Amino acid sequence: MKLRIAIWAGIGALVVLFWNLYISETSPTPLGALWTLVDVTCPIALARHHALSFYFVLLMNAATYALVGTIVEAMRRHFKPARLNVA
């Protein structure tokens, strides 16, 4: 389960990297409706009116995804049907 949570956190970090690259490449043009997608996939972006460093956003988004991953994996483990050990 620890590996799965680490994968969730890694995906959260990759999301920040993707959005950072995308926004830096298209910086003169506004994102418009894409801000909704940014807010959903990177919740720390809701604080965009405050000065946040890239590393802080990376860390917070990875932590957010790790928390969501912990909840999802716990629910998945709870609702997973029991295996029968038949020898």
mmCIF file as gemmi writes it, N, C-alpha and C atoms, coordinates in Angstrom:
data_model
loop_
_atom_site.group_PDB
_atom_site.id
_atom_site.type_symbol
_atom_site.label_atom_id
_atom_site.label_alt_id
_atom_site.label_comp_id
_atom_site.label_asym_id
_atom_site.label_entity_id
_atom_site.label_seq_id
_atom_site.pdbx_PDB_ins_code
_atom_site.Cartn_x
_atom_site.Cartn_y
_atom_site.Cartn_z
_atom_site.occupancy
_atom_site.B_iso_or_equiv
_atom_site.pdbx_formal_charge
_atom_site.auth_seq_id
_atom_site.auth_asym_id
_atom_site.pdbx_PDB_model_num
ATOM 1 N N . MET Axp A 1 ? 0.823 -1.179 0 1 0 ? 1 A 1
ATOM 2 C CA . MET Axp A 1 ? 0 0 0 1 0 ? 1 A 1
ATOM 3 C C . MET Axp A 1 ? 0.879 1.26 0 1 0 ? 1 A 1
ATOM 4 N N . LYS Axp A 2 ? 2.063 1.179 0.624 1 0 ? 2 A 1
ATOM 5 C CA . LYS Axp A 2 ? 2.95 2.34 0.645 1 0 ? 2 A 1
ATOM 6 C C . LYS Axp A 2 ? 3.394 2.708 -0.763 1 0 ? 2 A 1
ATOM 7 N N . LEU Axp A 3 ? 3.633 1.705 -1.583 1 0 ? 3 A 1
ATOM 8 C CA . LEU Axp A 3 ? 4.058 1.962 -2.96 1 0 ? 3 A 1
ATOM 9 C C . LEU Axp A 3 ? 2.949 2.66 -3.744 1 0 ? 3 A 1
ATOM 10 N N . ARG Axp A 4 ? 1.729 2.235 -3.547 1 0 ? 4 A 1
ATOM 11 C CA . ARG Axp A 4 ? 0.604 2.865 -4.251 1 0 ? 4 A 1
ATOM 12 C C . ARG Axp A 4 ? 0.423 4.316 -3.825 1 0 ? 4 A 1
ATOM 13 N N . ILE Axp A 5 ? 0.605 4.602 -2.555 1 0 ? 5 A 1
ATOM 14 C CA . ILE Axp A 5 ? 0.487 5.98 -2.078 1 0 ? 5 A 1
ATOM 15 C C . ILE Axp A 5 ? 1.632 6.823 -2.635 1 0 ? 5 A 1
ATOM 16 N N . ALA Axp A 6 ? 2.827 6.244 -2.718 1 0 ? 6 A 1
ATOM 17 C CA . ALA Axp A 6 ? 3.959 6.959 -3.318 1 0 ? 6 A 1
ATOM 18 C C . ALA Axp A 6 ? 3.7 7.232 -4.798 1 0 ? 6 A 1
ATOM 19 N N . ILE Axp A 7 ? 3.045 6.318 -5.472 1 0 ? 7 A 1
ATOM 20 C CA . ILE Axp A 7 ? 2.688 6.537 -6.878 1 0 ? 7 A 1
ATOM 21 C C . ILE Axp A 7 ? 1.69 7.688 -6.985 1 0 ? 7 A 1
ATOM 22 N N . TRP Axp A 8 ? 0.717 7.739 -6.101 1 0 ? 8 A 1
ATOM 23 C CA . TRP Axp A 8 ? -0.246 8.85 -6.088 1 0 ? 8 A 1
ATOM 24 C C . TRP Axp A 8 ? 0.482 10.178 -5.888 1 0 ? 8 A 1
ATOM 25 N N . ALA Axp A 9 ? 1.424 10.218 -4.952 1 0 ? 9 A 1
ATOM 26 C CA . ALA Axp A 9 ? 2.176 11.442 -4.693 1 0 ? 9 A 1
ATOM 27 C C . ALA Axp A 9 ? 3.024 11.82 -5.911 1 0 ? 9 A 1
ATOM 28 N N . GLY Axp A 10 ? 3.613 10.834 -6.562 1 0 ? 10 A 1
ATOM 29 C CA . GLY Axp A 10 ? 4.391 11.101 -7.776 1 0 ? 10 A 1
ATOM 30 C C . GLY Axp A 10 ? 3.534 11.664 -8.892 1 0 ? 10 A 1
ATOM 31 N N . ILE Axp A 11 ? 2.336 11.157 -9.022 1 0 ? 11 A 1
ATOM 32 C CA . ILE Axp A 11 ? 1.412 11.686 -10.037 1 0 ? 11 A 1
ATOM 33 C C . ILE Axp A 11 ? 1.055 13.138 -9.714 1 0 ? 11 A 1
ATOM 34 N N . GLY Axp A 12 ? 0.865 13.441 -8.439 1 0 ? 12 A 1
ATOM 35 C CA . GLY Axp A 12 ? 0.594 14.82 -8.034 1 0 ? 12 A 1
ATOM 36 C C . GLY Axp A 12 ? 1.741 15.751 -8.405 1 0 ? 12 A 1
ATOM 37 N N . ALA Axp A 13 ? 2.976 15.279 -8.224 1 0 ? 13 A 1
ATOM 38 C CA . ALA Axp A 13 ? 4.133 16.094 -8.599 1 0 ? 13 A 1
ATOM 39 C C . ALA Axp A 13 ? 4.209 16.269 -10.117 1 0 ? 13 A 1
ATOM 40 N N . LEU Axp A 14 ? 3.893 15.211 -10.852 1 0 ? 14 A 1
ATOM 41 C CA . LEU Axp A 14 ? 3.913 15.307 -12.319 1 0 ? 14 A 1
ATOM 42 C C . LEU Axp A 14 ? 2.852 16.268 -12.838 1 0 ? 14 A 1
ATOM 43 N N . VAL Axp A 15 ? 1.719 16.327 -12.17 1 0 ? 15 A 1
ATOM 44 C CA . VAL Axp A 15 ? 0.665 17.267 -12.564 1 0 ? 15 A 1
ATOM 45 C C . VAL Axp A 15 ? 1.17 18.699 -12.438 1 0 ? 15 A 1
ATOM 46 N N . VAL Axp A 16 ? 1.871 18.996 -11.341 1 0 ? 16 A 1
ATOM 47 C CA . VAL Axp A 16 ? 2.423 20.346 -11.158 1 0 ? 16 A 1
ATOM 48 C C . VAL Axp A 16 ? 3.459 20.647 -12.233 1 0 ? 16 A 1
ATOM 49 N N . LEU Axp A 17 ? 4.311 19.678 -12.532 1 0 ? 17 A 1
ATOM 50 C CA . LEU Axp A 17 ? 5.311 19.886 -13.584 1 0 ? 17 A 1
ATOM 51 C C . LEU Axp A 17 ? 4.651 20.156 -14.928 1 0 ? 17 A 1
ATOM 52 N N . PHE Axp A 18 ? 3.618 19.386 -15.245 1 0 ? 18 A 1
ATOM 53 C CA . PHE Axp A 18 ? 2.907 19.581 -16.509 1 0 ? 18 A 1
ATOM 54 C C . PHE Axp A 18 ? 2.308 20.978 -16.594 1 0 ? 18 A 1
ATOM 55 N N . TRP Axp A 19 ? 1.589 21.385 -15.542 1 0 ? 19 A 1
ATOM 56 C CA . TRP Axp A 19 ? 0.946 22.7 -15.578 1 0 ? 19 A 1
ATOM 57 C C . TRP Axp A 19 ? 1.972 23.823 -15.605 1 0 ? 19 A 1
ATOM 58 N N . ASN Axp A 20 ? 3.082 23.638 -14.906 1 0 ? 20 A 1
ATOM 59 C CA . ASN Axp A 20 ? 4.12 24.655 -14.926 1 0 ? 20 A 1
ATOM 60 C C . ASN Axp A 20 ? 4.704 24.807 -16.334 1 0 ? 20 A 1
ATOM 61 N N . LEU Axp A 21 ? 4.984 23.702 -16.985 1 0 ? 21 A 1
ATOM 62 C CA . LEU Axp A 21 ? 5.499 23.768 -18.359 1 0 ? 21 A 1
ATOM 63 C C . LEU Axp A 21 ? 4.462 24.355 -19.309 1 0 ? 21 A 1
ATOM 64 N N . TYR Axp A 22 ? 3.225 23.944 -19.18 1 0 ? 22 A 1
ATOM 65 C CA . TYR Axp A 22 ? 2.176 24.426 -20.068 1 0 ? 22 A 1
ATOM 66 C C . TYR Axp A 22 ? 1.956 25.933 -19.904 1 0 ? 22 A 1
ATOM 67 N N . ILE Axp A 23 ? 1.882 26.389 -18.664 1 0 ? 23 A 1
ATOM 68 C CA . ILE Axp A 23 ? 1.641 27.806 -18.419 1 0 ? 23 A 1
ATOM 69 C C . ILE Axp A 23 ? 2.841 28.643 -18.847 1 0 ? 23 A 1
ATOM 70 N N . SER Axp A 24 ? 4.052 28.122 -18.632 1 0 ? 24 A 1
ATOM 71 C CA . SER Axp A 24 ? 5.22 28.9 -19.042 1 0 ? 24 A 1
ATOM 72 C C . SER Axp A 24 ? 5.35 28.982 -20.561 1 0 ? 24 A 1
ATOM 73 N N . GLU Axp A 25 ? 4.886 27.977 -21.282 1 0 ? 25 A 1
ATOM 74 C CA . GLU Axp A 25 ? 4.95 28.005 -22.742 1 0 ? 25 A 1
ATOM 75 C C . GLU Axp A 25 ? 3.855 28.864 -23.354 1 0 ? 25 A 1
ATOM 76 N N . THR Axp A 26 ? 2.721 28.964 -22.697 1 0 ? 26 A 1
ATOM 77 C CA . THR Axp A 26 ? 1.6 29.747 -23.235 1 0 ? 26 A 1
ATOM 78 C C . THR Axp A 26 ? 1.337 30.986 -22.394 1 0 ? 26 A 1
ATOM 79 N N . SER Axp A 27 ? 2.375 31.54 -21.786 1 0 ? 27 A 1
ATOM 80 C CA . SER Axp A 27 ? 2.196 32.635 -20.829 1 0 ? 27 A 1
ATOM 81 C C . SER Axp A 27 ? 1.568 33.907 -21.395 1 0 ? 27 A 1
ATOM 82 N N . PRO Axp A 28 ? 1.827 34.321 -22.629 1 0 ? 28 A 1
ATOM 83 C CA . PRO Axp A 28 ? 1.161 35.566 -23.051 1 0 ? 28 A 1
ATOM 84 C C . PRO Axp A 28 ? -0.349 35.414 -23.208 1 0 ? 28 A 1
ATOM 85 N N . THR Axp A 29 ? -0.823 34.226 -23.541 1 0 ? 29 A 1
ATOM 86 C CA . THR Axp A 29 ? -2.255 34.02 -23.737 1 0 ? 29 A 1
ATOM 87 C C . THR Axp A 29 ? -2.887 33.534 -22.433 1 0 ? 29 A 1
ATOM 88 N N . PRO Axp A 30 ? -4.055 34.038 -22.094 1 0 ? 30 A 1
ATOM 89 C CA . PRO Axp A 30 ? -4.709 33.586 -20.858 1 0 ? 30 A 1
ATOM 90 C C . PRO Axp A 30 ? -5.251 32.164 -21.005 1 0 ? 30 A 1
ATOM 91 N N . LEU Axp A 31 ? -5.342 31.47 -19.888 1 0 ? 31 A 1
ATOM 92 C CA . LEU Axp A 31 ? -5.843 30.094 -19.903 1 0 ? 31 A 1
ATOM 93 C C . LEU Axp A 31 ? -7.353 30.025 -20.069 1 0 ? 31 A 1
ATOM 94 N N . GLY Axp A 32 ? -8.072 31.012 -19.601 1 0 ? 32 A 1
ATOM 95 C CA . GLY Axp A 32 ? -9.523 31.02 -19.748 1 0 ? 32 A 1
ATOM 96 C C . GLY Axp A 32 ? -10.187 29.877 -19.009 1 0 ? 32 A 1
ATOM 97 N N . ALA Axp A 33 ? -10.875 29.023 -19.753 1 0 ? 33 A 1
ATOM 98 C CA . ALA Axp A 33 ? -11.634 27.925 -19.149 1 0 ? 33 A 1
ATOM 99 C C . ALA Axp A 33 ? -10.723 26.83 -18.594 1 0 ? 33 A 1
ATOM 100 N N . LEU Axp A 34 ? -9.453 26.825 -18.977 1 0 ? 34 A 1
ATOM 101 C CA . LEU Axp A 34 ? -8.54 25.804 -18.455 1 0 ? 34 A 1
ATOM 102 C C . LEU Axp A 34 ? -8.225 25.995 -16.98 1 0 ? 34 A 1
ATOM 103 N N . TRP Axp A 35 ? -8.483 27.189 -16.431 1 0 ? 35 A 1
ATOM 104 C CA . TRP Axp A 35 ? -8.239 27.4 -15.01 1 0 ? 35 A 1
ATOM 105 C C . TRP Axp A 35 ? -9.08 26.459 -14.157 1 0 ? 35 A 1
ATOM 106 N N . THR Axp A 36 ? -10.25 26.097 -14.641 1 0 ? 36 A 1
ATOM 107 C CA . THR Axp A 36 ? -11.087 25.146 -13.904 1 0 ? 36 A 1
ATOM 108 C C . THR Axp A 36 ? -10.391 23.795 -13.818 1 0 ? 36 A 1
ATOM 109 N N . LEU Axp A 37 ? -9.816 23.359 -14.926 1 0 ? 37 A 1
ATOM 110 C CA . LEU Axp A 37 ? -9.075 22.089 -14.934 1 0 ? 37 A 1
ATOM 111 C C . LEU Axp A 37 ? -7.832 22.178 -14.052 1 0 ? 37 A 1
ATOM 112 N N . VAL Axp A 38 ? -7.162 23.307 -14.066 1 0 ? 38 A 1
ATOM 113 C CA . VAL Axp A 38 ? -5.998 23.502 -13.2 1 0 ? 38 A 1
ATOM 114 C C . VAL Axp A 38 ? -6.426 23.419 -11.737 1 0 ? 38 A 1
ATOM 115 N N . ASP Axp A 39 ? -7.534 24.054 -11.392 1 0 ? 39 A 1
ATOM 116 C CA . ASP Axp A 39 ? -8.005 24.04 -10.008 1 0 ? 39 A 1
ATOM 117 C C . ASP Axp A 39 ? -8.423 22.646 -9.552 1 0 ? 39 A 1
ATOM 118 N N . VAL Axp A 40 ? -8.968 21.857 -10.441 1 0 ? 40 A 1
ATOM 119 C CA . VAL Axp A 40 ? -9.391 20.499 -10.07 1 0 ? 40 A 1
ATOM 120 C C . VAL Axp A 40 ? -8.188 19.582 -9.902 1 0 ? 40 A 1
ATOM 121 N N . THR Axp A 41 ? -7.222 19.665 -10.811 1 0 ? 41 A 1
ATOM 122 C CA . THR Axp A 41 ? -6.078 18.761 -10.757 1 0 ? 41 A 1
ATOM 123 C C . THR Axp A 41 ? -4.965 19.243 -9.841 1 0 ? 41 A 1
ATOM 124 N N . CYS Axp A 42 ? -4.97 20.509 -9.5 1 0 ? 42 A 1
ATOM 125 C CA . CYS Axp A 42 ? -3.936 21.086 -8.632 1 0 ? 42 A 1
ATOM 126 C C . CYS Axp A 42 ? -4.62 22.036 -7.646 1 0 ? 42 A 1
ATOM 127 N N . PRO Axp A 43 ? -5.202 21.516 -6.57 1 0 ? 43 A 1
ATOM 128 C CA . PRO Axp A 43 ? -6.005 22.341 -5.665 1 0 ? 43 A 1
ATOM 129 C C . PRO Axp A 43 ? -5.245 23.507 -5.033 1 0 ? 43 A 1
ATOM 130 N N . ILE Axp A 44 ? -3.953 23.402 -4.87 1 0 ? 44 A 1
ATOM 131 C CA . ILE Axp A 44 ? -3.185 24.504 -4.285 1 0 ? 44 A 1
ATOM 132 C C . ILE Axp A 44 ? -3.212 25.716 -5.215 1 0 ? 44 A 1
ATOM 133 N N . ALA Axp A 45 ? -3.566 25.521 -6.467 1 0 ? 45 A 1
ATOM 134 C CA . ALA Axp A 45 ? -3.646 26.632 -7.423 1 0 ? 45 A 1
ATOM 135 C C . ALA Axp A 45 ? -4.785 27.588 -7.081 1 0 ? 45 A 1
ATOM 136 N N . LEU Axp A 46 ? -5.687 27.187 -6.214 1 0 ? 46 A 1
ATOM 137 C CA . LEU Axp A 46 ? -6.754 28.094 -5.782 1 0 ? 46 A 1
ATOM 138 C C . LEU Axp A 46 ? -6.188 29.293 -5.028 1 0 ? 46 A 1
ATOM 139 N N . ALA Axp A 47 ? -4.966 29.16 -4.511 1 0 ? 47 A 1
ATOM 140 C CA . ALA Axp A 47 ? -4.309 30.251 -3.808 1 0 ? 47 A 1
ATOM 141 C C . ALA Axp A 47 ? -3.405 31.039 -4.755 1 0 ? 47 A 1
ATOM 142 N N . ARG Axp A 48 ? -3.791 31.139 -6.011 1 0 ? 48 A 1
ATOM 143 C CA . ARG Axp A 48 ? -2.925 31.769 -7.012 1 0 ? 48 A 1
ATOM 144 C C . ARG Axp A 48 ? -2.734 33.256 -6.796 1 0 ? 48 A 1
ATOM 145 N N . HIS Axp A 49 ? -3.546 33.872 -5.963 1 0 ? 49 A 1
ATOM 146 C CA . HIS Axp A 49 ? -3.409 35.302 -5.705 1 0 ? 49 A 1
ATOM 147 C C . HIS Axp A 49 ? -2.289 35.598 -4.705 1 0 ? 49 A 1
ATOM 148 N N . HIS Axp A 50 ? -1.736 34.555 -4.104 1 0 ? 50 A 1
ATOM 149 C CA . HIS Axp A 50 ? -0.634 34.702 -3.161 1 0 ? 50 A 1
ATOM 150 C C . HIS Axp A 50 ? 0.648 34.229 -3.83 1 0 ? 50 A 1
ATOM 151 N N . ALA Axp A 51 ? 1.762 34.774 -3.41 1 0 ? 51 A 1
ATOM 152 C CA . ALA Axp A 51 ? 3.054 34.368 -3.972 1 0 ? 51 A 1
ATOM 153 C C . ALA Axp A 51 ? 3.446 33.007 -3.392 1 0 ? 51 A 1
ATOM 154 N N . LEU Axp A 52 ? 3.447 31.997 -4.239 1 0 ? 52 A 1
ATOM 155 C CA . LEU Axp A 52 ? 3.827 30.645 -3.839 1 0 ? 52 A 1
ATOM 156 C C . LEU Axp A 52 ? 4.987 30.19 -4.71 1 0 ? 52 A 1
ATOM 157 N N . SER Axp A 53 ? 5.993 29.607 -4.088 1 0 ? 53 A 1
ATOM 158 C CA . SER Axp A 53 ? 7.123 29.125 -4.873 1 0 ? 53 A 1
ATOM 159 C C . SER Axp A 53 ? 6.745 27.818 -5.564 1 0 ? 53 A 1
ATOM 160 N N . PHE Axp A 54 ? 7.472 27.524 -6.61 1 0 ? 54 A 1
ATOM 161 C CA . PHE Axp A 54 ? 7.226 26.293 -7.37 1 0 ? 54 A 1
ATOM 162 C C . PHE Axp A 54 ? 7.377 25.067 -6.479 1 0 ? 54 A 1
ATOM 163 N N . TYR Axp A 55 ? 8.412 25.046 -5.639 1 0 ? 55 A 1
ATOM 164 C CA . TYR Axp A 55 ? 8.666 23.876 -4.794 1 0 ? 55 A 1
ATOM 165 C C . TYR Axp A 55 ? 7.585 23.7 -3.728 1 0 ? 55 A 1
ATOM 166 N N . PHE Axp A 56 ? 7.052 24.797 -3.215 1 0 ? 56 A 1
ATOM 167 C CA . PHE Axp A 56 ? 5.968 24.706 -2.245 1 0 ? 56 A 1
ATOM 168 C C . PHE Axp A 56 ? 4.723 24.116 -2.9 1 0 ? 56 A 1
ATOM 169 N N . VAL Axp A 57 ? 4.404 24.58 -4.106 1 0 ? 57 A 1
ATOM 170 C CA . VAL Axp A 57 ? 3.244 24.054 -4.833 1 0 ? 57 A 1
ATOM 171 C C . VAL Axp A 57 ? 3.459 22.583 -5.147 1 0 ? 57 A 1
ATOM 172 N N . LEU Axp A 58 ? 4.673 22.224 -5.55 1 0 ? 58 A 1
ATOM 173 C CA . LEU Axp A 58 ? 4.995 20.822 -5.845 1 0 ? 58 A 1
ATOM 174 C C . LEU Axp A 58 ? 4.795 19.95 -4.614 1 0 ? 58 A 1
ATOM 175 N N . LEU Axp A 59 ? 5.309 20.4 -3.494 1 0 ? 59 A 1
ATOM 176 C CA . LEU Axp A 59 ? 5.186 19.641 -2.249 1 0 ? 59 A 1
ATOM 177 C C . LEU Axp A 59 ? 3.735 19.528 -1.79 1 0 ? 59 A 1
ATOM 178 N N . MET Axp A 60 ? 2.996 20.623 -1.846 1 0 ? 60 A 1
ATOM 179 C CA . MET Axp A 60 ? 1.604 20.609 -1.392 1 0 ? 60 A 1
ATOM 180 C C . MET Axp A 60 ? 0.72 19.748 -2.3 1 0 ? 60 A 1
ATOM 181 N N . ASN Axp A 61 ? 0.96 19.81 -3.604 1 0 ? 61 A 1
ATOM 182 C CA . ASN Axp A 61 ? 0.146 18.996 -4.502 1 0 ? 61 A 1
ATOM 183 C C . ASN Axp A 61 ? 0.481 17.512 -4.337 1 0 ? 61 A 1
ATOM 184 N N . ALA Axp A 62 ? 1.759 17.192 -4.136 1 0 ? 62 A 1
ATOM 185 C CA . ALA Axp A 62 ? 2.135 15.797 -3.89 1 0 ? 62 A 1
ATOM 186 C C . ALA Axp A 62 ? 1.507 15.305 -2.589 1 0 ? 62 A 1
ATOM 187 N N . ALA Axp A 63 ? 1.49 16.161 -1.563 1 0 ? 63 A 1
ATOM 188 C CA . ALA Axp A 63 ? 0.872 15.778 -0.293 1 0 ? 63 A 1
ATOM 189 C C . ALA Axp A 63 ? -0.638 15.61 -0.448 1 0 ? 63 A 1
ATOM 190 N N . THR Axp A 64 ? -1.268 16.481 -1.229 1 0 ? 64 A 1
ATOM 191 C CA . THR Axp A 64 ? -2.708 16.372 -1.464 1 0 ? 64 A 1
ATOM 192 C C . THR Axp A 64 ? -3.036 15.066 -2.179 1 0 ? 64 A 1
ATOM 193 N N . TYR Axp A 65 ? -2.271 14.751 -3.213 1 0 ? 65 A 1
ATOM 194 C CA . TYR Axp A 65 ? -2.498 13.506 -3.937 1 0 ? 65 A 1
ATOM 195 C C . TYR Axp A 65 ? -2.202 12.299 -3.06 1 0 ? 65 A 1
ATOM 196 N N . ALA Axp A 66 ? -1.192 12.386 -2.178 1 0 ? 66 A 1
ATOM 197 C CA . ALA Axp A 66 ? -0.901 11.275 -1.263 1 0 ? 66 A 1
ATOM 198 C C . ALA Axp A 66 ? -2.063 11.072 -0.292 1 0 ? 66 A 1
ATOM 199 N N . LEU Axp A 67 ? -2.655 12.157 0.185 1 0 ? 67 A 1
ATOM 200 C CA . LEU Axp A 67 ? -3.813 12.054 1.085 1 0 ? 67 A 1
ATOM 201 C C . LEU Axp A 67 ? -5.003 11.434 0.366 1 0 ? 67 A 1
ATOM 202 N N . VAL Axp A 68 ? -5.275 11.902 -0.837 1 0 ? 68 A 1
ATOM 203 C CA . VAL Axp A 68 ? -6.37 11.318 -1.627 1 0 ? 68 A 1
ATOM 204 C C . VAL Axp A 68 ? -6.076 9.855 -1.925 1 0 ? 68 A 1
ATOM 205 N N . GLY Axp A 69 ? -4.817 9.549 -2.253 1 0 ? 69 A 1
ATOM 206 C CA . GLY Axp A 69 ? -4.426 8.162 -2.52 1 0 ? 69 A 1
ATOM 207 C C . GLY Axp A 69 ? -4.598 7.276 -1.305 1 0 ? 69 A 1
ATOM 208 N N . THR Axp A 70 ? -4.28 7.796 -0.13 1 0 ? 70 A 1
ATOM 209 C CA . THR Axp A 70 ? -4.469 7.027 1.104 1 0 ? 70 A 1
ATOM 210 C C . THR Axp A 70 ? -5.941 6.698 1.312 1 0 ? 70 A 1
ATOM 211 N N . ILE Axp A 71 ? -6.801 7.667 1.093 1 0 ? 71 A 1
ATOM 212 C CA . ILE Axp A 71 ? -8.242 7.443 1.255 1 0 ? 71 A 1
ATOM 213 C C . ILE Axp A 71 ? -8.753 6.447 0.225 1 0 ? 71 A 1
ATOM 214 N N . VAL Axp A 72 ? -8.352 6.619 -1.029 1 0 ? 72 A 1
ATOM 215 C CA . VAL Axp A 72 ? -8.811 5.711 -2.097 1 0 ? 72 A 1
ATOM 216 C C . VAL Axp A 72 ? -8.31 4.294 -1.852 1 0 ? 72 A 1
ATOM 217 N N . GLU Axp A 73 ? -7.038 4.156 -1.487 1 0 ? 73 A 1
ATOM 218 C CA . GLU Axp A 73 ? -6.49 2.818 -1.264 1 0 ? 73 A 1
ATOM 219 C C . GLU Axp A 73 ? -7.112 2.151 -0.04 1 0 ? 73 A 1
ATOM 220 N N . ALA Axp A 74 ? -7.413 2.917 0.998 1 0 ? 74 A 1
ATOM 221 C CA . ALA Axp A 74 ? -8.081 2.346 2.173 1 0 ? 74 A 1
ATOM 222 C C . ALA Axp A 74 ? -9.483 1.884 1.816 1 0 ? 74 A 1
ATOM 223 N N . MET Axp A 75 ? -10.198 2.683 1.024 1 0 ? 75 A 1
ATOM 224 C CA . MET Axp A 75 ? -11.538 2.28 0.595 1 0 ? 75 A 1
ATOM 225 C C . MET Axp A 75 ? -11.471 1.069 -0.329 1 0 ? 75 A 1
ATOM 226 N N . ARG Axp A 76 ? -10.485 1.056 -1.223 1 0 ? 76 A 1
ATOM 227 C CA . ARG Axp A 76 ? -10.331 -0.072 -2.135 1 0 ? 76 A 1
ATOM 228 C C . ARG Axp A 76 ? -10.041 -1.349 -1.359 1 0 ? 76 A 1
ATOM 229 N N . ARG Axp A 77 ? -9.195 -1.239 -0.356 1 0 ? 77 A 1
ATOM 230 C CA . ARG Axp A 77 ? -8.851 -2.406 0.457 1 0 ? 77 A 1
ATOM 231 C C . ARG Axp A 77 ? -10.056 -2.866 1.287 1 0 ? 77 A 1
ATOM 232 N N . HIS Axp A 78 ? -10.85 -1.907 1.744 1 0 ? 78 A 1
ATOM 233 C CA . HIS Axp A 78 ? -12.017 -2.237 2.566 1 0 ? 78 A 1
ATOM 234 C C . HIS Axp A 78 ? -13.103 -2.934 1.749 1 0 ? 78 A 1
ATOM 235 N N . PHE Axp A 79 ? -13.331 -2.482 0.53 1 0 ? 79 A 1
ATOM 236 C CA . PHE Axp A 79 ? -14.402 -3.04 -0.285 1 0 ? 79 A 1
ATOM 237 C C . PHE Axp A 79 ? -13.959 -4.175 -1.187 1 0 ? 79 A 1
ATOM 238 N N . LYS Axp A 80 ? -12.693 -4.511 -1.173 1 0 ? 80 A 1
ATOM 239 C CA . LYS Axp A 80 ? -12.188 -5.608 -1.984 1 0 ? 80 A 1
ATOM 240 C C . LYS Axp A 80 ? -12.697 -6.929 -1.418 1 0 ? 80 A 1
ATOM 241 N N . PRO Axp A 81 ? -13.233 -7.799 -2.268 1 0 ? 81 A 1
ATOM 242 C CA . PRO Axp A 81 ? -13.733 -9.073 -1.734 1 0 ? 81 A 1
ATOM 243 C C . PRO Axp A 81 ? -12.58 -9.93 -1.21 1 0 ? 81 A 1
ATOM 244 N N . ALA Axp A 82 ? -12.88 -10.69 -0.16 1 0 ? 82 A 1
ATOM 245 C CA . ALA Axp A 82 ? -11.858 -11.552 0.457 1 0 ? 82 A 1
ATOM 246 C C . ALA Axp A 82 ? -11.538 -12.709 -0.479 1 0 ? 82 A 1
ATOM 247 N N . ARG Axp A 83 ? -10.259 -13.059 -0.521 1 0 ? 83 A 1
ATOM 248 C CA . ARG Axp A 83 ? -9.832 -14.208 -1.319 1 0 ? 83 A 1
ATOM 249 C C . ARG Axp A 83 ? -9.941 -15.474 -0.481 1 0 ? 83 A 1
ATOM 250 N N . LEU Axp A 84 ? -10.352 -16.517 -1.142 1 0 ? 84 A 1
ATOM 251 C CA . LEU Axp A 84 ? -10.441 -17.812 -0.465 1 0 ? 84 A 1
ATOM 252 C C . LEU Axp A 84 ? -9.149 -18.575 -0.722 1 0 ? 84 A 1
ATOM 253 N N . ASN Axp A 85 ? -8.511 -19.026 0.356 1 0 ? 85 A 1
ATOM 254 C CA . ASN Axp A 85 ? -7.299 -19.818 0.217 1 0 ? 85 A 1
ATOM 255 C C . ASN Axp A 85 ? -7.685 -21.293 0.188 1 0 ? 85 A 1
ATOM 256 N N . VAL Axp A 86 ? -7.845 -21.81 -1.008 1 0 ? 86 A 1
ATOM 257 C CA . VAL Axp A 86 ? -8.206 -23.203 -1.166 1 0 ? 86 A 1
ATOM 258 C C . VAL Axp A 86 ? -6.974 -23.952 -1.62 1 0 ? 86 A 1
ATOM 259 N N . ALA Axp A 87 ? -6.591 -24.927 -0.864 1 0 ? 87 A 1
ATOM 260 C CA . ALA Axp A 87 ? -5.367 -25.673 -1.198 1 0 ? 87 A 1
ATOM 261 C C . ALA Axp A 87 ? -5.692 -26.969 -1.873 1 0 ? 87 A 1
